[in-house]
Amino acid sequence: MRTENIETVGEQIEQQEVNIVAFASQASSAKPVVKKLAPEMRKRKINFASQPTLYKRVLWRLKEDSQFQRSAIQLAFVLLCIWIGVEFYMFMQWGMTGGQEAFFERPPGVEGFLPISALMSVKHWMLSGVINNIHPSSIFILLAIIGASLALKKAFCSWLCPVGTLSEALWMLGKRIFKRDFTTPRWLDYPLRSLKYLLLFFFVNSIWQMDVFDLESFIYSPYNKVADIKMYLFFANISTFALWTIIILMVFSVFIKNFWCRFLCPYGALLGVFGWLSPLKITRNKSTCIDCELCTKACPSNIKVHKAGRVWSDECMSCMLCVESCPVKNTLDVRVTAKSTRAVPTWVYGTLVAGLFVAITGLAMLTGNWANGISKEEYRRRFQQLDNPVYQHFRGEVPQYGPND
């Protein structure tokens, strides 16, 4: 779908190059005054099919085509998540059958889907200096995501996040079906976008009020030790209400670009805050910009890129669609500062997104802080006790438990 989207943008660019004229005489019109695009200002067009070797053609596209590179990284990460899901399913089969099925090691990567436990673990680490052995990999996955945002804005959302990939696929499907994009009016957009920040505030504020004792009480509780198992059972035995909620969110995502990410995802809100500190931002050269507005039309976050000097918006996910759509060379790209003379190549940017994540999670593996310290025997016992009230929780509070629980 993205390839077709890029081809459509390419057609718009070609049409723009043919029809670009000065509209200065149309002062009364609402159309912008567009500068004429000289041939030497146009980006060179690459014919990837001219390379006869498939291997070199792929490498060439990975280097020169940001959307091809992004799709490749998205696909790799989706496959990784599927692999983790299969491994966790096999682990669950062993546990739920009382050990009758073959034993499969629990994949530590599943902790990436436990963001609340990760936030607690990070704060506990900061206060106590101890990396807990219950969900240690969640700490490094969260730090990798935050680290990527500090350096590269919300690139995690559009390059790595599997939910972001699904959300993007849904709105592109909707655009293909309806031949248009649907947007919420501004008076409704701002209140809806605030919802994810309200959710973020609720979670962060709750964790902020916890001291080391409170954090340890939760982290080492029976409930938290099986939080990933409870998450699996929630979806495996999903209620009608929860299922319809997911279906409705997916339907909304078909009509409205990145509905979940834009309005409801507290993770995205957190990364948007850290993204403000990123030195690498999409930067527009006003002196060479021809005001064609193709960048704004391509932006999935509805940012007015054509009016920005540097894109500071917390909604920018650094997907590079705006950069790809710009027909003028050296006009829209990623730079460290507004006055930087050199742009960051898009292939370098994409490599940094994946490289930072791999480096930080790899560090956890090398230092022995990846797999948890829960033994096979303890898991076998806890699987048999999952209906015990000690494995429940209420709004982040867990029941009192003893040393043998």
C-alpha positions as CSV (number, residue, x, y, z in Angstrom):
1,M,0.0,0.0,0.0
2,R,2.8,2.4,0.9
3,T,4.4,1.9,-2.5
4,E,1.2,3.0,-4.2
5,N,1.0,6.0,-1.9
6,I,4.6,7.0,-2.9
7,E,3.7,6.5,-6.5
8,T,0.7,8.8,-6.0
9,V,3.0,11.4,-4.4
10,G,5.4,11.0,-7.3
11,E,2.6,11.7,-9.8
12,Q,1.6,14.8,-7.8
13,I,5.2,16.0,-7.9
14,E,5.4,15.5,-11.6
15,Q,2.1,17.3,-12.1
16,Q,3.4,20.0,-9.8
17,E,6.6,20.4,-11.9
18,V,4.6,20.7,-15.1
19,N,2.1,23.2,-13.7
20,I,4.2,25.4,-11.4
21,V,3.8,29.0,-12.4
22,A,3.7,32.3,-10.5
23,F,0.3,33.1,-9.1
24,A,1.3,36.6,-8.1
25,S,-1.3,38.0,-10.5
26,Q,-4.0,36.1,-8.6
27,A,-3.8,38.3,-5.5
28,S,-7.5,38.0,-4.8
29,S,-7.3,34.2,-4.9
30,A,-6.9,32.0,-1.8
31,K,-4.2,30.0,-3.5
32,P,-0.6,30.5,-2.3
33,V,2.0,32.4,-4.4
34,V,4.0,29.6,-5.9
35,K,7.6,30.1,-7.1
36,K,8.6,28.7,-10.4
37,L,10.7,25.5,-10.1
38,A,13.9,25.7,-12.2
39,P,15.1,22.4,-13.7
40,E,18.4,22.5,-11.7
41,M,16.4,22.8,-8.4
42,R,14.5,19.5,-8.9
43,K,15.5,16.4,-7.0
44,R,17.0,13.8,-9.2
45,K,14.8,10.9,-10.0
46,I,16.2,7.4,-9.5
47,N,15.3,4.6,-11.7
48,F,15.9,1.6,-9.4
49,A,14.9,-0.8,-12.1
50,S,18.0,0.1,-14.0
51,Q,20.1,-2.0,-11.6
52,P,20.0,-5.5,-13.1
53,T,21.0,-7.3,-9.9
54,L,18.2,-7.7,-7.3
55,Y,20.6,-7.7,-4.4
56,K,22.2,-4.3,-5.4
57,R,18.8,-3.0,-6.3
58,V,17.5,-3.7,-2.8
59,L,20.6,-2.1,-1.2
60,W,20.2,0.9,-3.5
61,R,16.6,1.4,-2.5
62,L,17.4,1.0,1.2
63,K,19.9,3.8,0.8
64,E,17.9,6.2,-1.4
65,D,14.2,5.4,-0.7
66,S,13.3,6.3,2.9
67,Q,9.9,4.7,2.6
68,F,11.3,1.4,1.3
69,Q,13.8,1.4,4.2
70,R,11.0,2.2,6.7
71,S,8.8,-0.5,5.3
72,A,11.7,-3.0,5.6
73,I,12.4,-2.0,9.3
74,Q,8.6,-2.1,10.1
75,L,8.3,-5.6,8.5
76,A,11.4,-6.8,10.4
77,F,10.0,-5.6,13.7
78,V,6.5,-7.0,13.0
79,L,8.1,-10.4,12.3
80,L,10.1,-10.1,15.5
81,C,6.9,-9.5,17.5
82,I,5.2,-12.4,15.8
83,W,8.2,-14.6,16.7
84,I,8.0,-13.5,20.3
85,G,4.2,-14.1,20.2
86,V,4.7,-17.7,18.9
87,E,7.3,-18.4,21.6
88,F,5.1,-17.0,24.3
89,Y,2.1,-19.0,23.0
90,M,4.2,-22.2,23.3
91,F,5.3,-21.2,26.8
92,M,1.6,-20.6,27.7
93,Q,0.6,-24.0,26.3
94,W,3.1,-25.7,28.6
95,G,1.9,-23.7,31.6
96,M,-1.8,-24.0,31.1
97,T,-1.6,-27.8,30.5
98,G,0.3,-28.3,33.8
99,G,3.5,-29.2,32.0
100,Q,2.0,-31.8,29.7
101,E,3.1,-29.9,26.6
102,A,6.8,-29.5,25.7
103,F,8.5,-26.7,27.7
104,F,9.5,-23.5,25.8
105,E,11.4,-20.7,27.5
106,R,9.4,-17.6,28.1
107,P,10.6,-14.9,25.6
108,P,11.8,-11.8,27.6
109,G,10.8,-9.6,24.7
110,V,7.1,-10.0,25.7
111,E,7.9,-7.4,28.5
112,G,7.8,-4.7,25.8
113,F,4.0,-5.0,26.1
114,L,4.1,-4.2,29.9
115,P,4.7,-0.4,29.8
116,I,3.3,0.3,33.3
117,S,5.5,-2.3,34.9
118,A,8.4,-0.8,32.9
119,L,7.8,2.7,34.2
120,M,7.7,1.4,37.8
121,S,10.8,-0.6,37.3
122,V,12.7,2.4,35.8
123,K,11.7,4.6,38.8
124,H,12.6,1.8,41.2
125,W,16.0,1.5,39.5
126,M,16.6,5.3,39.7
127,L,15.7,5.4,43.5
128,S,17.4,2.1,44.6
129,G,20.1,1.5,42.0
130,V,18.7,-2.0,41.6
131,I,17.6,-3.6,38.4
132,N,14.8,-6.0,39.5
133,N,14.9,-9.5,38.2
134,I,11.1,-9.8,37.6
135,H,10.8,-7.9,34.4
136,P,14.3,-6.6,33.7
137,S,14.1,-6.4,30.0
138,S,11.1,-4.0,30.2
139,I,13.5,-1.4,31.7
140,F,15.9,-1.6,28.7
141,I,13.1,-1.7,26.1
142,L,11.5,1.4,27.6
143,L,14.9,3.1,27.8
144,A,15.6,2.2,24.1
145,I,12.3,3.7,23.1
146,I,12.8,6.9,25.1
147,G,16.5,7.1,23.9
148,A,15.3,6.9,20.3
149,S,12.8,9.7,21.0
150,L,15.4,11.9,22.6
151,A,17.6,11.6,19.6
152,L,15.1,11.1,16.8
153,K,11.7,12.5,17.9
154,K,8.8,10.0,17.8
155,A,10.5,7.8,15.2
156,F,9.7,4.7,17.2
157,C,6.0,5.2,16.5
158,S,6.4,5.2,12.7
159,W,9.5,3.0,12.2
160,L,9.2,0.3,14.9
161,C,6.0,0.2,16.8
162,P,3.8,-2.7,15.6
163,V,0.6,-0.9,16.7
164,G,1.7,2.1,14.7
165,T,2.4,-0.1,11.7
166,L,-1.1,-1.6,11.9
167,S,-2.7,1.8,12.4
168,E,-0.9,3.1,9.3
169,A,-1.9,0.1,7.3
170,L,-5.6,0.7,8.3
171,W,-5.7,4.4,7.2
172,M,-3.9,3.6,4.0
173,L,-6.5,0.9,3.3
174,G,-9.2,3.5,4.0
175,K,-7.7,5.9,1.6
176,R,-7.5,3.3,-1.1
177,I,-11.2,2.4,-0.5
178,F,-12.6,5.9,-0.2
179,K,-10.0,7.8,-2.4
180,R,-9.6,10.5,0.2
181,D,-8.5,11.3,3.8
182,F,-10.9,12.1,6.5
183,T,-9.9,14.6,9.2
184,T,-11.5,15.8,12.4
185,P,-12.3,19.5,12.6
186,R,-9.9,21.6,14.6
187,W,-12.4,22.3,17.4
188,L,-12.7,18.6,18.0
189,D,-9.1,17.6,17.1
190,Y,-7.5,19.4,20.0
191,P,-9.7,18.0,22.8
192,L,-9.3,14.5,21.4
193,R,-5.6,14.8,21.2
194,S,-5.5,15.9,24.9
195,L,-6.9,12.5,25.9
196,K,-3.6,10.7,25.5
197,Y,-1.9,13.3,27.7
198,L,-4.6,12.9,30.4
199,L,-4.0,9.1,30.3
200,L,-0.2,9.7,30.5
201,F,-0.7,12.1,33.4
202,F,-2.8,9.5,35.3
203,F,-0.2,6.8,35.0
204,V,2.8,9.0,35.6
205,N,1.2,10.7,38.6
206,S,0.2,7.4,40.1
207,I,3.8,6.1,39.8
208,W,5.3,9.4,40.9
209,Q,3.6,9.1,44.3
210,M,5.1,5.7,45.0
211,D,8.2,5.4,47.1
212,V,10.7,2.5,47.0
213,F,8.6,0.4,49.4
214,D,5.5,0.8,47.3
215,L,7.4,0.1,44.1
216,E,9.0,-3.1,45.5
217,S,5.6,-4.2,46.9
218,F,4.2,-4.1,43.4
219,I,7.2,-5.3,41.4
220,Y,7.7,-8.4,43.6
221,S,4.0,-9.1,44.0
222,P,2.6,-12.4,42.7
223,Y,0.4,-10.4,40.3
224,N,3.4,-8.6,38.7
225,K,5.3,-11.9,38.4
226,V,2.5,-13.2,36.1
227,A,1.5,-9.9,34.6
228,D,2.5,-11.1,31.1
229,I,0.5,-14.3,31.6
230,K,-2.6,-12.3,32.7
231,M,-2.2,-10.1,29.7
232,Y,-2.2,-13.2,27.4
233,L,-5.3,-14.6,29.1
234,F,-7.1,-11.3,28.8
235,F,-6.8,-11.5,25.0
236,A,-7.2,-15.2,24.7
237,N,-10.4,-15.0,26.7
238,I,-11.4,-11.6,25.6
239,S,-14.8,-10.2,26.7
240,T,-17.4,-9.1,24.2
241,F,-17.0,-5.5,25.4
242,A,-13.2,-5.5,25.0
243,L,-13.5,-7.1,21.6
244,W,-16.0,-4.6,20.3
245,T,-13.8,-1.8,21.7
246,I,-10.9,-3.0,19.6
247,I,-13.1,-3.4,16.5
248,I,-14.4,0.1,16.9
249,L,-10.9,1.5,17.3
250,M,-9.8,-0.3,14.2
251,V,-12.8,1.0,12.2
252,F,-12.1,4.5,13.3
253,S,-8.5,4.0,12.2
254,V,-9.7,3.2,8.7
255,F,-11.3,6.6,8.4
256,I,-9.0,8.8,10.5
257,K,-5.2,8.6,10.1
258,N,-3.5,7.0,13.1
259,F,-6.6,7.3,15.3
260,W,-5.2,5.4,18.2
261,C,-1.8,7.0,18.0
262,R,-3.1,10.5,17.6
263,F,-5.8,10.5,20.3
264,L,-5.4,7.7,22.8
265,C,-1.9,6.3,23.1
266,P,-0.2,7.4,26.3
267,Y,3.0,5.9,25.1
268,G,2.9,8.2,22.1
269,A,2.2,11.1,24.4
270,L,5.3,10.3,26.5
271,L,7.5,10.0,23.4
272,G,6.1,13.2,22.0
273,V,7.3,15.0,25.2
274,F,10.8,13.6,24.9
275,G,10.8,14.3,21.2
276,W,10.7,18.0,21.8
277,L,14.3,17.6,23.2
278,S,15.5,15.9,20.0
279,P,18.1,17.9,18.1
280,L,17.2,16.2,14.8
281,K,14.1,17.7,13.3
282,I,12.7,18.1,9.9
283,T,13.8,21.5,8.6
284,R,12.5,23.6,5.7
285,N,14.7,25.9,3.7
286,K,12.4,28.9,3.2
287,S,14.6,30.4,0.5
288,T,14.2,27.5,-1.9
289,C,10.7,26.4,-0.9
290,I,8.2,26.8,-3.7
291,D,5.1,26.7,-1.4
292,C,3.6,23.7,-3.3
293,E,2.3,22.3,0.0
294,L,3.0,18.7,-1.1
295,C,4.8,18.1,2.2
296,T,1.7,19.1,4.2
297,K,-0.6,16.9,2.0
298,A,1.7,13.9,2.6
299,C,2.0,14.3,6.4
300,P,-0.1,11.6,8.2
301,S,-0.1,13.8,11.3
302,N,-1.7,16.8,9.5
303,I,1.2,19.1,10.4
304,K,1.4,22.3,8.4
305,V,5.0,21.4,7.3
306,H,5.0,24.1,4.5
307,K,4.6,26.8,7.1
308,A,7.3,25.6,9.5
309,G,10.9,26.5,9.7
310,R,11.6,23.4,11.8
311,V,8.9,20.9,12.7
312,W,8.6,21.0,16.5
313,S,5.1,19.4,16.7
314,D,4.7,16.6,19.2
315,E,2.7,14.7,16.6
316,C,5.7,14.4,14.2
317,M,6.7,10.8,13.9
318,S,9.6,11.4,11.5
319,C,8.1,9.1,8.9
320,M,9.9,11.1,6.2
321,L,6.8,11.1,3.9
322,C,7.0,14.9,3.8
323,V,10.7,14.8,2.9
324,E,10.0,12.2,0.2
325,S,7.2,14.3,-1.3
326,C,9.2,17.6,-1.6
327,P,10.2,18.1,-5.3
328,V,13.0,20.6,-4.6
329,K,16.5,19.4,-3.6
330,N,18.1,20.7,-0.3
331,T,14.7,22.2,0.8
332,L,13.1,19.7,3.2
333,D,15.3,17.3,5.2
334,V,16.5,16.4,8.7
335,R,19.1,18.7,10.3
336,V,20.6,19.1,13.7
337,T,19.9,22.9,13.8
338,A,18.0,25.3,11.6
339,K,21.4,26.7,10.5
340,S,23.1,23.4,9.8
341,T,24.6,23.3,6.3
342,R,24.5,19.5,6.1
343,A,21.4,17.3,6.2
344,V,21.2,13.9,7.8
345,P,20.7,11.4,5.0
346,T,17.4,9.5,5.4
347,W,19.2,6.1,5.3
348,V,21.4,7.2,8.2
349,Y,18.3,8.3,10.1
350,G,16.6,5.0,9.6
351,T,19.7,3.1,10.6
352,L,19.9,5.1,13.8
353,V,16.3,4.3,14.7
354,A,16.9,0.6,14.5
355,G,20.5,0.7,15.7
356,L,19.7,2.6,18.9
357,F,17.0,0.1,19.8
358,V,19.2,-2.9,19.0
359,A,22.2,-1.4,20.9
360,I,20.3,-0.7,24.1
361,T,18.4,-4.0,24.2
362,G,21.6,-5.8,23.2
363,L,23.4,-4.2,26.2
364,A,20.8,-5.7,28.5
365,M,21.5,-9.2,27.1
366,L,25.3,-8.7,27.4
367,T,25.0,-7.6,31.0
368,G,22.7,-10.4,32.1
369,N,19.7,-8.1,32.6
370,W,17.4,-9.5,29.9
371,A,15.9,-12.8,31.1
372,N,14.0,-12.7,34.4
373,G,14.9,-14.7,37.5
374,I,11.7,-16.7,37.8
375,S,12.5,-20.4,37.6
376,K,10.6,-23.1,35.6
377,E,9.4,-24.7,38.9
378,E,8.0,-21.4,40.2
379,Y,6.2,-20.8,36.9
380,R,4.7,-24.3,37.1
381,R,3.4,-23.5,40.6
382,R,2.0,-20.1,39.7
383,F,0.2,-21.4,36.7
384,Q,-1.7,-23.7,39.0
385,Q,-2.7,-20.9,41.3
386,L,-3.8,-18.2,38.8
387,D,-7.4,-18.1,40.2
388,N,-6.1,-17.3,43.6
389,P,-7.1,-13.7,44.7
390,V,-3.4,-12.8,45.3
391,Y,-3.0,-12.7,41.5
392,Q,-5.6,-10.0,41.1
393,H,-5.1,-6.2,41.3
394,F,-7.3,-3.1,41.6
395,R,-6.2,0.1,39.9
396,G,-2.5,-0.7,40.4
397,E,-3.0,-1.9,44.0
398,V,-2.2,-5.5,44.7
399,P,-3.5,-7.6,47.6
400,Q,-1.4,-8.3,50.7
401,Y,0.9,-11.3,50.1
402,G,3.2,-13.3,52.3
403,P,6.8,-14.6,51.7
404,N,5.5,-17.9,50.4
405,D,3.2,-16.3,47.8
